[in-house]
Amino acid sequence: MKYITLSYPSPHVALVLLDRPKKLNAINWDMLAELDAAVLSLASGPADIRCLVLASSSAHFTAGIDLATAGDIAGADTTDVARRALATTSHVRQLQRHAACLERCAVPVVAAISGYCLGLGIDLVASACIRLASADAAFAIKEVDIGLCADLGKYTLYAARAPIQSFSNLLMTLLIHRNNPAFSADRRE
């Protein structure tokens, strides 16, 4: 794998690292497919795995979607609007399936977040069973600022897991939130 590192650092634990540090772990489509493949490989990996830890190999968890490949979402090169829409829909569904890989994981997932966790990163960590954020962690949904629709699942997942005020602030203001209570170990239901 080029962008994902899978290891078994201790008994019963699988560690998946986002490993594209020169790009702040910006997630391109290949990286997302590799993450899905790594999670799927746990089913055929060591039988005694009880937990998957998702983390970053660098100071920042992820800068979100790789803008250099975000334009690929438009799909087919055709002037036929209907065919382009079908291709785009198909591509988005495939990306949604990849982004939801942590939800399908056979073992509990712990997201260890440090530095920036932007956009698509929130989709990933919202799928985790446990989210641990370092003191320097910062979260933001910035797709709207660059004209993208954030439709890979974060809104439904985050809304179900975060206190409503925290979610409203993040969604409506699109500001970077440090020490977001939705990702805090101190959160009370």
RAHUMO-V692492 format. One record per pair of residues at least 4 apart in sequence whose C-alpha atoms are under 6 Angstrom apart, sorted by the first residue. I is the first residue (numbers start at 1). GAP is how many residues later the second one is. Records with the same first field share a line. If there is no record, write none. Layout:
I=GAP  GAP
This chain:
3=16  17  28
4=13  14  15
5=11  12
6=9  10
7=7  8
8=5  6  7
12=36  37  38
13=36  38  39
14=38
15=37  38
16=38
17=37  38  39  40
18=38  39
19=38
20=5
21=4  37
24=38  39
25=37
26=36  37  38  39  40
27=4  37  38  39
28=38
33=65
36=62  65
37=4
41=4
50=57
51=56  57
52=57
53=56  57  58
54=57
55=57
56=5
59=56
60=54  55  56
61=52  53  54  55  56
62=55  59
63=55
64=54  55  56  57
65=55
74=14
75=12  13
76=8  11
96=56
102=25
103=24
108=21
109=19  20
110=18  20  21
111=14  17  20
112=20
113=20
114=19  20  23
115=21  22  23
116=21  22
117=4  22
118=21  22  23
119=22  23
122=4
123=31
126=31  32
131=52
133=4
138=38  39  40
139=37  38
140=35  36
141=33
143=5  7
144=4
154=4
155=4
158=4
162=20
164=4
167=4
168=4
169=4
170=4
